[in-house]
Amino acid sequence: MLRFHKYAFIACILSAGLFFSFTAAAQEFPKGWVFPLELGQGSVTTFHNSPDLYLGSLTFIPQYTLIKSRLRIGAAVAGAYTNKRVYGLAGPHLALMLTDKPKVLSSTVLNIQLTAEHLWGTKEQRLAGGGLTAEVGQLATFSIKALRDYQLNTWWLQAAIGVNLFMKKPSENPFDSVP
């Protein structure tokens, strides 16, 4: 009798493990759209003796997954405050997933992305550069960026924290993610 309970318990654990591996397998960079909104701050500098200017920005970056689990493409639209003025910026954005570790119950906790941007501004700014972004649980983003303004000969350095807007509602059917 005790032996039967032991095997029944092991069978229940294995069944639960299979069930949770299908339901908890939140795939990073799934097909479809994401809409991160980032609040950033940093500085605009020339790396000379002149004082650096404060930089504050609010950036909306809608992105579409072009290659599942690897590549997103989108557009960045931003408002930036620097030099006592508010500027508008817009341009293409590219995100390449580098890693998606650590895994917990077959689901990743975060992913690290290499990002690239080219932005045009309302006051002759021409920014090109990129950085690293950590996306935590498809909910929040943390990023650092370095953009070179090749028109005005300055560097825009910033760190940002963001949130993914318009989250998709999880499916009620736990077997939707089964291949």
C-alpha positions as protocol buffer text, in pm:
chain_id: "A"
residue {
  index: 1
  type: MET
  ca { x: 0 y: 0 z: 0 }
}
residue {
  index: 2
  type: LEU
  ca { x: 279 y: 240 z: 92 }
}
residue {
  index: 3
  type: ARG
  ca { x: 458 y: 159 z: -233 }
}
residue {
  index: 4
  type: PHE
  ca { x: 145 y: 247 z: -437 }
}
residue {
  index: 5
  type: HIS
  ca { x: 117 y: 588 z: -264 }
}
residue {
  index: 6
  type: LYS
  ca { x: 482 y: 659 z: -334 }
}
residue {
  index: 7
  type: TYR
  ca { x: 439 y: 593 z: -709 }
}
residue {
  index: 8
  type: ALA
  ca { x: 111 y: 785 z: -721 }
}
residue {
  index: 9
  type: PHE
  ca { x: 285 y: 1081 z: -556 }
}
residue {
  index: 10
  type: ILE
  ca { x: 572 y: 1068 z: -807 }
}
residue {
  index: 11
  type: ALA
  ca { x: 323 y: 1046 z: -1098 }
}
residue {
  index: 12
  type: CYS
  ca { x: 136 y: 1352 z: -963 }
}
residue {
  index: 13
  type: ILE
  ca { x: 461 y: 1550 z: -933 }
}
residue {
  index: 14
  type: LEU
  ca { x: 566 y: 1459 z: -1289 }
}
residue {
  index: 15
  type: SER
  ca { x: 221 y: 1546 z: -1427 }
}
residue {
  index: 16
  type: ALA
  ca { x: 224 y: 1880 z: -1248 }
}
residue {
  index: 17
  type: GLY
  ca { x: 574 y: 1948 z: -1380 }
}
residue {
  index: 18
  type: LEU
  ca { x: 463 y: 1884 z: -1737 }
}
residue {
  index: 19
  type: PHE
  ca { x: 152 y: 2098 z: -1690 }
}
residue {
  index: 20
  type: PHE
  ca { x: 347 y: 2390 z: -1544 }
}
residue {
  index: 21
  type: SER
  ca { x: 617 y: 2365 z: -1808 }
}
residue {
  index: 22
  type: PHE
  ca { x: 350 y: 2424 z: -2073 }
}
residue {
  index: 23
  type: THR
  ca { x: 163 y: 2697 z: -1886 }
}
residue {
  index: 24
  type: ALA
  ca { x: 458 y: 2882 z: -1738 }
}
residue {
  index: 25
  type: ALA
  ca { x: 674 y: 2882 z: -2049 }
}
residue {
  index: 26
  type: ALA
  ca { x: 650 y: 3254 z: -2112 }
}
residue {
  index: 27
  type: GLN
  ca { x: 847 y: 3294 z: -2429 }
}
residue {
  index: 28
  type: GLU
  ca { x: 1073 y: 3595 z: -2464 }
}
residue {
  index: 29
  type: PHE
  ca { x: 1023 y: 3800 z: -2780 }
}
residue {
  index: 30
  type: PRO
  ca { x: 693 y: 3632 z: -2874 }
}
residue {
  index: 31
  type: LYS
  ca { x: 536 y: 3711 z: -3210 }
}
residue {
  index: 32
  type: GLY
  ca { x: 341 y: 4035 z: -3201 }
}
residue {
  index: 33
  type: TRP
  ca { x: 369 y: 4388 z: -3067 }
}
residue {
  index: 34
  type: VAL
  ca { x: 517 y: 4535 z: -2749 }
}
residue {
  index: 35
  type: PHE
  ca { x: 479 y: 4897 z: -2642 }
}
residue {
  index: 36
  type: PRO
  ca { x: 747 y: 5010 z: -2393 }
}
residue {
  index: 37
  type: LEU
  ca { x: 731 y: 5360 z: -2245 }
}
residue {
  index: 38
  type: GLU
  ca { x: 1064 y: 5471 z: -2092 }
}
residue {
  index: 39
  type: LEU
  ca { x: 1152 y: 5759 z: -1861 }
}
residue {
  index: 40
  type: GLY
  ca { x: 1521 y: 5845 z: -1886 }
}
residue {
  index: 41
  type: GLN
  ca { x: 1776 y: 6090 z: -1759 }
}
residue {
  index: 42
  type: GLY
  ca { x: 2140 y: 6154 z: -1825 }
}
residue {
  index: 43
  type: SER
  ca { x: 2362 y: 6419 z: -1978 }
}
residue {
  index: 44
  type: VAL
  ca { x: 2457 y: 6580 z: -2306 }
}
residue {
  index: 45
  type: THR
  ca { x: 2834 y: 6619 z: -2322 }
}
residue {
  index: 46
  type: THR
  ca { x: 3120 y: 6701 z: -2556 }
}
residue {
  index: 47
  type: PHE
  ca { x: 3380 y: 6539 z: -2326 }
}
residue {
  index: 48
  type: HIS
  ca { x: 3568 y: 6871 z: -2306 }
}
residue {
  index: 49
  type: ASN
  ca { x: 3604 y: 7132 z: -2033 }
}
residue {
  index: 50
  type: SER
  ca { x: 3256 y: 7274 z: -2097 }
}
residue {
  index: 51
  type: PRO
  ca { x: 2987 y: 7178 z: -1844 }
}
residue {
  index: 52
  type: ASP
  ca { x: 2759 y: 6888 z: -1927 }
}
residue {
  index: 53
  type: LEU
  ca { x: 2389 y: 6956 z: -1980 }
}
residue {
  index: 54
  type: TYR
  ca { x: 2110 y: 6767 z: -1802 }
}
residue {
  index: 55
  type: LEU
  ca { x: 1901 y: 6537 z: -2022 }
}
residue {
  index: 56
  type: GLY
  ca { x: 1554 y: 6412 z: -1936 }
}
residue {
  index: 57
  type: SER
  ca { x: 1342 y: 6212 z: -2179 }
}
residue {
  index: 58
  type: LEU
  ca { x: 1015 y: 6027 z: -2220 }
}
residue {
  index: 59
  type: THR
  ca { x: 1031 y: 5771 z: -2503 }
}
residue {
  index: 60
  type: PHE
  ca { x: 759 y: 5554 z: -2657 }
}
residue {
  index: 61
  type: ILE
  ca { x: 901 y: 5262 z: -2859 }
}
residue {
  index: 62
  type: PRO
  ca { x: 639 y: 5041 z: -3029 }
}
residue {
  index: 63
  type: GLN
  ca { x: 813 y: 4728 z: -3160 }
}
residue {
  index: 64
  type: TYR
  ca { x: 712 y: 4424 z: -3364 }
}
residue {
  index: 65
  type: THR
  ca { x: 888 y: 4087 z: -3333 }
}
residue {
  index: 66
  type: LEU
  ca { x: 1035 y: 4020 z: -3674 }
}
residue {
  index: 67
  type: ILE
  ca { x: 1222 y: 3699 z: -3583 }
}
residue {
  index: 68
  type: LYS
  ca { x: 1064 y: 3514 z: -3291 }
}
residue {
  index: 69
  type: SER
  ca { x: 1293 y: 3490 z: -2985 }
}
residue {
  index: 70
  type: ARG
  ca { x: 1562 y: 3700 z: -3155 }
}
residue {
  index: 71
  type: LEU
  ca { x: 1482 y: 4034 z: -3329 }
}
residue {
  index: 72
  type: ARG
  ca { x: 1239 y: 4324 z: -3288 }
}
residue {
  index: 73
  type: ILE
  ca { x: 1204 y: 4627 z: -3512 }
}
residue {
  index: 74
  type: GLY
  ca { x: 1014 y: 4943 z: -3434 }
}
residue {
  index: 75
  type: ALA
  ca { x: 1013 y: 5319 z: -3407 }
}
residue {
  index: 76
  type: ALA
  ca { x: 1113 y: 5547 z: -3121 }
}
residue {
  index: 77
  type: VAL
  ca { x: 922 y: 5869 z: -3055 }
}
residue {
  index: 78
  type: ALA
  ca { x: 1059 y: 6086 z: -2775 }
}
residue {
  index: 79
  type: GLY
  ca { x: 1036 y: 6416 z: -2600 }
}
residue {
  index: 80
  type: ALA
  ca { x: 1366 y: 6533 z: -2454 }
}
residue {
  index: 81
  type: TYR
  ca { x: 1449 y: 6819 z: -2219 }
}
residue {
  index: 82
  type: THR
  ca { x: 1801 y: 6959 z: -2242 }
}
residue {
  index: 83
  type: ASN
  ca { x: 1962 y: 7304 z: -2263 }
}
residue {
  index: 84
  type: LYS
  ca { x: 1647 y: 7454 z: -2102 }
}
residue {
  index: 85
  type: ARG
  ca { x: 1433 y: 7346 z: -2400 }
}
residue {
  index: 86
  type: VAL
  ca { x: 1203 y: 7062 z: -2497 }
}
residue {
  index: 87
  type: TYR
  ca { x: 1278 y: 6882 z: -2823 }
}
residue {
  index: 88
  type: GLY
  ca { x: 1105 y: 6610 z: -3023 }
}
residue {
  index: 89
  type: LEU
  ca { x: 1292 y: 6308 z: -3157 }
}
residue {
  index: 90
  type: ALA
  ca { x: 1183 y: 6020 z: -3382 }
}
residue {
  index: 91
  type: GLY
  ca { x: 1341 y: 5738 z: -3578 }
}
residue {
  index: 92
  type: PRO
  ca { x: 1388 y: 5363 z: -3624 }
}
residue {
  index: 93
  type: HIS
  ca { x: 1471 y: 5127 z: -3337 }
}
residue {
  index: 94
  type: LEU
  ca { x: 1618 y: 4775 z: -3353 }
}
residue {
  index: 95
  type: ALA
  ca { x: 1648 y: 4525 z: -3063 }
}
residue {
  index: 96
  type: LEU
  ca { x: 1848 y: 4201 z: -3080 }
}
residue {
  index: 97
  type: MET
  ca { x: 1807 y: 3960 z: -2788 }
}
residue {
  index: 98
  type: LEU
  ca { x: 2145 y: 3850 z: -2654 }
}
residue {
  index: 99
  type: THR
  ca { x: 2038 y: 3620 z: -2371 }
}
residue {
  index: 100
  type: ASP
  ca { x: 1729 y: 3514 z: -2179 }
}
residue {
  index: 101
  type: LYS
  ca { x: 1861 y: 3370 z: -1853 }
}
residue {
  index: 102
  type: PRO
  ca { x: 1792 y: 3269 z: -1573 }
}
residue {
  index: 103
  type: LYS
  ca { x: 1507 y: 3022 z: -1613 }
}
residue {
  index: 104
  type: VAL
  ca { x: 1255 y: 2945 z: -1339 }
}
residue {
  index: 105
  type: LEU
  ca { x: 997 y: 2669 z: -1404 }
}
residue {
  index: 106
  type: SER
  ca { x: 1083 y: 2676 z: -1777 }
}
residue {
  index: 107
  type: SER
  ca { x: 1012 y: 3049 z: -1791 }
}
residue {
  index: 108
  type: THR
  ca { x: 1277 y: 3317 z: -1823 }
}
residue {
  index: 109
  type: VAL
  ca { x: 1300 y: 3594 z: -1567 }
}
residue {
  index: 110
  type: LEU
  ca { x: 1465 y: 3853 z: -1791 }
}
residue {
  index: 111
  type: ASN
  ca { x: 1630 y: 3904 z: -2125 }
}
residue {
  index: 112
  type: ILE
  ca { x: 1918 y: 4126 z: -2229 }
}
residue {
  index: 113
  type: GLN
  ca { x: 1890 y: 4312 z: -2559 }
}
residue {
  index: 114
  type: LEU
  ca { x: 2139 y: 4500 z: -2773 }
}
residue {
  index: 115
  type: THR
  ca { x: 1957 y: 4804 z: -2912 }
}
residue {
  index: 116
  type: ALA
  ca { x: 2034 y: 5043 z: -3196 }
}
residue {
  index: 117
  type: GLU
  ca { x: 1861 y: 5373 z: -3282 }
}
residue {
  index: 118
  type: HIS
  ca { x: 1886 y: 5653 z: -3533 }
}
residue {
  index: 119
  type: LEU
  ca { x: 1685 y: 5959 z: -3430 }
}
residue {
  index: 120
  type: TRP
  ca { x: 1614 y: 6291 z: -3597 }
}
residue {
  index: 121
  type: GLY
  ca { x: 1532 y: 6589 z: -3377 }
}
residue {
  index: 122
  type: THR
  ca { x: 1332 y: 6909 z: -3412 }
}
residue {
  index: 123
  type: LYS
  ca { x: 1642 y: 7131 z: -3369 }
}
residue {
  index: 124
  type: GLU
  ca { x: 1889 y: 6975 z: -3615 }
}
residue {
  index: 125
  type: GLN
  ca { x: 1975 y: 6682 z: -3388 }
}
residue {
  index: 126
  type: ARG
  ca { x: 2093 y: 6370 z: -3569 }
}
residue {
  index: 127
  type: LEU
  ca { x: 2148 y: 6093 z: -3316 }
}
residue {
  index: 128
  type: ALA
  ca { x: 2291 y: 5747 z: -3387 }
}
residue {
  index: 129
  type: GLY
  ca { x: 2391 y: 5488 z: -3131 }
}
residue {
  index: 130
  type: GLY
  ca { x: 2261 y: 5221 z: -2903 }
}
residue {
  index: 131
  type: GLY
  ca { x: 2289 y: 5046 z: -2573 }
}
residue {
  index: 132
  type: LEU
  ca { x: 2174 y: 4759 z: -2358 }
}
residue {
  index: 133
  type: THR
  ca { x: 1821 y: 4692 z: -2233 }
}
residue {
  index: 134
  type: ALA
  ca { x: 1712 y: 4443 z: -1968 }
}
residue {
  index: 135
  type: GLU
  ca { x: 1347 y: 4341 z: -1998 }
}
residue {
  index: 136
  type: VAL
  ca { x: 1214 y: 4189 z: -1676 }
}
residue {
  index: 137
  type: GLY
  ca { x: 926 y: 3947 z: -1713 }
}
residue {
  index: 138
  type: GLN
  ca { x: 790 y: 4128 z: -2019 }
}
residue {
  index: 139
  type: LEU
  ca { x: 670 y: 4397 z: -1777 }
}
residue {
  index: 140
  type: ALA
  ca { x: 951 y: 4643 z: -1708 }
}
residue {
  index: 141
  type: THR
  ca { x: 1263 y: 4763 z: -1890 }
}
residue {
  index: 142
  type: PHE
  ca { x: 1593 y: 4905 z: -1768 }
}
residue {
  index: 143
  type: SER
  ca { x: 1829 y: 5051 z: -2028 }
}
residue {
  index: 144
  type: ILE
  ca { x: 2150 y: 5244 z: -2076 }
}
residue {
  index: 145
  type: LYS
  ca { x: 2220 y: 5424 z: -2403 }
}
residue {
  index: 146
  type: ALA
  ca { x: 2493 y: 5625 z: -2572 }
}
residue {
  index: 147
  type: LEU
  ca { x: 2387 y: 5825 z: -2877 }
}
residue {
  index: 148
  type: ARG
  ca { x: 2622 y: 6039 z: -3086 }
}
residue {
  index: 149
  type: ASP
  ca { x: 2479 y: 6362 z: -3230 }
}
residue {
  index: 150
  type: TYR
  ca { x: 2685 y: 6378 z: -3548 }
}
residue {
  index: 151
  type: GLN
  ca { x: 2523 y: 6708 z: -3653 }
}
residue {
  index: 152
  type: LEU
  ca { x: 2593 y: 6907 z: -3333 }
}
residue {
  index: 153
  type: ASN
  ca { x: 2903 y: 6709 z: -3226 }
}
residue {
  index: 154
  type: THR
  ca { x: 2778 y: 6597 z: -2881 }
}
residue {
  index: 155
  type: TRP
  ca { x: 2708 y: 6272 z: -2697 }
}
residue {
  index: 156
  type: TRP
  ca { x: 2376 y: 6189 z: -2530 }
}
residue {
  index: 157
  type: LEU
  ca { x: 2431 y: 5947 z: -2241 }
}
residue {
  index: 158
  type: GLN
  ca { x: 2131 y: 5823 z: -2046 }
}
residue {
  index: 159
  type: ALA
  ca { x: 1979 y: 5554 z: -1827 }
}
residue {
  index: 160
  type: ALA
  ca { x: 1607 y: 5477 z: -1842 }
}
residue {
  index: 161
  type: ILE
  ca { x: 1341 y: 5277 z: -1664 }
}
residue {
  index: 162
  type: GLY
  ca { x: 1023 y: 5176 z: -1842 }
}
residue {
  index: 163
  type: VAL
  ca { x: 706 y: 4974 z: -1846 }
}
residue {
  index: 164
  type: ASN
  ca { x: 544 y: 4773 z: -2126 }
}
residue {
  index: 165
  type: LEU
  ca { x: 202 y: 4920 z: -2198 }
}
residue {
  index: 166
  type: PHE
  ca { x: -98 y: 4732 z: -2336 }
}
residue {
  index: 167
  type: MET
  ca { x: -2 y: 4391 z: -2199 }
}
residue {
  index: 168
  type: LYS
  ca { x: -165 y: 4093 z: -2370 }
}
residue {
  index: 169
  type: LYS
  ca { x: -416 y: 3907 z: -2157 }
}
residue {
  index: 170
  type: PRO
  ca { x: -294 y: 3552 z: -2090 }
}
residue {
  index: 171
  type: SER
  ca { x: -495 y: 3278 z: -2255 }
}
residue {
  index: 172
  type: GLU
  ca { x: -746 y: 3091 z: -2043 }
}
residue {
  index: 173
  type: ASN
  ca { x: -651 y: 2767 z: -2220 }
}
residue {
  index: 174
  type: PRO
  ca { x: -324 y: 2631 z: -2068 }
}
residue {
  index: 175
  type: PHE
  ca { x: -257 y: 2426 z: -2383 }
}
residue {
  index: 176
  type: ASP
  ca { x: -242 y: 2724 z: -2622 }
}
residue {
  index: 177
  type: SER
  ca { x: 136 y: 2738 z: -2583 }
}
residue {
  index: 178
  type: VAL
  ca { x: 184 y: 2367 z: -2660 }
}
residue {
  index: 179
  type: PRO
  ca { x: 369 y: 2331 z: -2992 }
}
